[in-house]
């Protein structure tokens, strides 16, 4: 990362949080880990990473959603895009670290508005106790050294099911580990949600999983091309191209 330079650093009880730049983009990093989030400085509202762009495909399966729950705020890029996607959508974001929330507002243009609620708490404790339900659930929870153990538990999968409204949709960001091992029980996820998952592997190596609660997301997602074009134009991302790579899990 020799061509990167640090523009901000904060320290809290969990360690260091850095904002680094290559003059074109800002990146959020934790500790010695890799880039957690990013933003193009001259296009602050456009999703920079392909995996975050791919997660927006979940909106196609619940086009009139009123509420979205986001576990893991990071720099706020997903939250921003959800707000832009639909003026009627309310977003609740859960972030463990207040420092990260402050940085998202200060460095990554995360707006403060009535349609965005942010709670600073542990995401796993939140989803266990909350009485609120949502149409969409986006999960992007990673430590600086990889996936969190709690994310892979069957108990957490059941809690995800319970927090969704009828025919709600779960959109999950995963990372394939050594030798093709995916540290997540996809068969149990499908059994719990009573439907088959759609999956997409991004250029960065992320695996995006989309699954409907008690309904099957269109097993021929290319039928959604017209909706993908409209949403892609709003968000300025190649959603049609990404849709072509979304497949039912084998």
C-alpha positions in Angstrom: 0.0 0.0 0.0 3.0 2.3 -0.6 0.9 4.6 -2.9 -1.7 5.1 -0.2 -1.4 7.8 2.4 -3.3 8.2 5.7 -5.7 11.1 6.0 -7.2 10.2 9.3 -6.7 7.8 12.3 -8.9 7.2 15.3 -8.4 4.7 18.2 -11.2 3.2 20.3 -11.4 0.2 22.6 -11.3 -2.2 19.7 -8.2 -0.7 18.1 -7.3 1.7 15.3 -9.5 2.9 12.5 -7.8 4.4 9.5 -8.9 6.5 6.5 -6.4 6.2 3.7 -6.4 7.6 0.2 -4.8 7.1 -3.2 -5.9 10.7 -4.2 -8.8 9.2 -6.2 -10.6 7.3 -3.4 -11.0 7.2 0.3 -10.8 3.8 2.0 -11.7 2.7 5.5 -9.4 0.1 7.2 -9.4 -1.5 10.6 -6.1 -2.3 12.3 -3.7 -4.0 9.9 -6.6 -5.4 7.9 -7.5 -4.7 4.3 -9.9 -2.2 2.9 -13.4 -2.5 4.5 -15.1 0.2 2.5 -14.3 2.8 -0.1 -15.6 5.9 -1.8 -14.6 7.6 -5.0 -13.9 11.2 -4.0 -15.5 12.9 -7.0 -18.5 10.4 -7.1 -19.3 10.0 -3.4 -22.7 8.4 -3.9 -21.6 5.7 -6.3 -20.7 2.3 -4.9 -17.0 1.7 -5.4 -16.6 -2.1 -4.8 -18.3 -4.7 -7.0 -19.5 -6.7 -4.0 -21.5 -3.7 -2.7 -23.0 -3.2 -6.1 -24.0 -6.8 -6.3 -25.7 -6.6 -2.9 -28.1 -4.1 -4.5 -29.6 -6.9 -6.6 -31.6 -7.8 -3.5 -33.7 -4.7 -4.1 -35.1 -6.3 -7.3 -36.8 -9.1 -5.3 -38.7 -6.7 -3.0 -39.2 -3.6 -5.2 -41.6 -1.8 -2.8 -39.8 -2.4 0.4 -40.5 0.1 3.2 -37.7 -0.9 5.6 -34.2 -2.3 5.4 -32.0 -3.4 8.3 -28.2 -3.2 7.7 -25.9 -5.1 10.0 -22.5 -3.5 9.6 -22.3 0.1 8.6 -18.7 0.5 7.7 -18.2 3.7 5.7 -21.9 3.8 4.9 -21.8 3.1 1.2 -24.5 0.5 1.3 -26.7 2.7 3.5 -26.3 5.6 1.2 -27.3 3.6 -1.9 -30.3 2.2 -0.2 -31.5 5.7 0.6 -30.9 6.8 -3.0 -32.6 3.7 -4.4 -36.1 4.6 -3.1 -37.3 7.8 -1.4 -39.8 5.8 0.6 -37.2 3.3 2.1 -36.2 3.7 5.7 -32.8 2.2 6.7 -31.8 1.1 10.1 -28.0 0.5 10.4 -26.3 -1.3 13.3 -22.7 -0.5 13.9 -20.6 -1.6 16.9 -18.2 1.3 16.9 -19.2 4.9 17.4 -15.9 5.9 15.9 -16.8 4.2 12.6 -20.2 6.1 12.6 -18.4 9.4 13.1 -15.9 8.6 10.3 -18.7 7.6 7.9 -20.4 11.0 8.4 -17.1 13.0 8.3 -15.1 11.3 5.6 -17.6 9.3 3.5 -20.5 11.7 3.1 -23.0 9.5 5.0 -26.0 11.8 5.4 -27.9 12.5 8.6 -31.6 12.3 7.7 -34.9 11.1 9.0 -34.9 8.0 6.9 -31.6 6.7 8.3 -31.4 5.4 11.9 -28.1 4.3 13.3 -27.8 2.3 16.5 -24.4 1.8 18.0 -24.5 -1.7 19.4 -23.4 -5.3 18.8 -25.3 -6.6 15.7 -25.7 -10.1 17.2 -27.2 -8.8 20.4 -29.4 -6.4 18.5 -30.9 -9.1 16.2 -31.5 -11.3 19.1 -33.5 -8.8 21.1 -35.2 -6.5 18.6 -39.0 -6.6 18.2 -38.9 -4.7 14.9 -39.2 -6.5 11.6 -38.0 -5.4 8.2 -38.6 -6.1 4.5 -34.9 -6.4 3.7 -31.9 -7.5 5.7 -28.4 -6.7 4.5 -25.4 -8.3 6.3 -21.9 -7.1 5.8 -20.1 -8.1 9.1 -16.4 -8.7 9.0 -13.5 -8.3 11.4 -10.1 -7.1 10.1 -9.0 -10.7 9.9 -12.1 -12.2 8.2 -15.6 -13.5 9.0 -17.1 -13.4 12.5 -17.7 -16.8 14.1 -21.2 -15.7 15.3 -22.2 -15.1 11.7 -21.8 -18.8 10.8 -24.1 -20.2 13.6 -27.5 -21.8 12.8 -28.9 -19.7 15.7 -28.0 -16.5 13.9 -29.7 -17.9 10.7 -32.9 -18.4 12.6 -32.7 -14.9 14.0 -32.3 -13.5 10.5 -35.5 -15.4 9.5 -37.4 -14.0 12.5 -36.4 -10.4 11.9 -37.8 -10.3 8.3 -41.4 -9.5 7.4 -43.4 -12.0 5.3 -41.7 -12.6 2.0 -38.7 -10.5 3.1 -35.3 -10.9 1.6 -31.9 -11.6 3.1 -28.8 -10.3 1.3 -25.5 -11.6 2.7 -21.9 -10.9 2.0 -19.6 -13.9 2.5 -15.9 -14.6 1.7 -14.7 -18.0 0.5 -11.9 -19.3 2.6 -9.1 -21.7 1.8 -9.6 -24.4 -0.9 -13.1 -23.4 -1.7 -14.5 -23.7 1.8 -17.4 -21.5 2.5 -17.7 -20.9 6.3 -21.5 -20.8 6.3 -24.2 -23.5 6.4 -26.1 -22.7 3.1 -28.2 -25.9 3.2 -29.5 -24.9 6.7 -30.1 -21.4 5.5 -32.3 -22.8 2.7 -34.1 -25.2 5.0 -34.9 -22.3 7.4 -36.0 -19.9 4.7 -37.9 -22.6 2.8 -36.4 -21.5 -0.5 -33.3 -21.8 -2.6 -30.5 -19.3 -2.4 -29.2 -17.2 -5.4 -25.5 -16.6 -5.4 -22.9 -14.5 -7.2 -19.1 -14.5 -7.0 -17.6 -11.1 -7.4 -14.2 -10.1 -8.9 -13.0 -9.4 -5.4 -13.8 -13.0 -4.3 -16.8 -12.1 -2.3 -19.9 -14.4 -2.5 -23.2 -12.6 -2.4 -26.2 -14.7 -1.2 -29.8 -13.6 -1.8 -32.6 -15.6 -0.3 -36.3 -15.0 0.2 -38.3 -15.8 3.4 -40.8 -18.5 2.5 -40.7 -17.6 -1.2 -38.4 -18.4 -4.1 -36.5 -15.5 -5.5 -37.0 -15.7 -9.3 -34.9 -18.7 -10.4 -34.5 -17.0 -13.7 -33.3 -13.6 -12.5 -32.6 -12.4 -16.1 -36.3 -11.8 -16.3 -35.6 -8.8 -14.1 -33.4 -7.0 -16.6 -35.8 -4.0 -17.1 -36.0 -3.5 -13.3 -32.2 -3.9 -13.1 -31.6 -1.2 -15.8 -33.9 1.2 -14.0 -32.3 0.7 -10.6 -28.8 0.6 -12.1 -29.4 4.0 -13.8 -30.5 5.4 -10.4 -27.4 4.1 -8.6 -25.0 4.5 -11.6 -23.8 0.9 -11.4 -23.9 -2.0 -13.9 -26.7 -3.9 -12.3 -27.8 -5.6 -15.5 -24.4 -7.1 -16.0 -24.3 -8.3 -12.4 -27.8 -9.8 -12.7 -26.5 -12.0 -15.5 -24.1 -13.7 -13.1 -26.7 -14.3 -10.4 -27.5 -18.0 -10.3 -29.5 -20.5 -8.2 -27.2 -22.4 -5.9 -26.3 -25.9 -7.3 
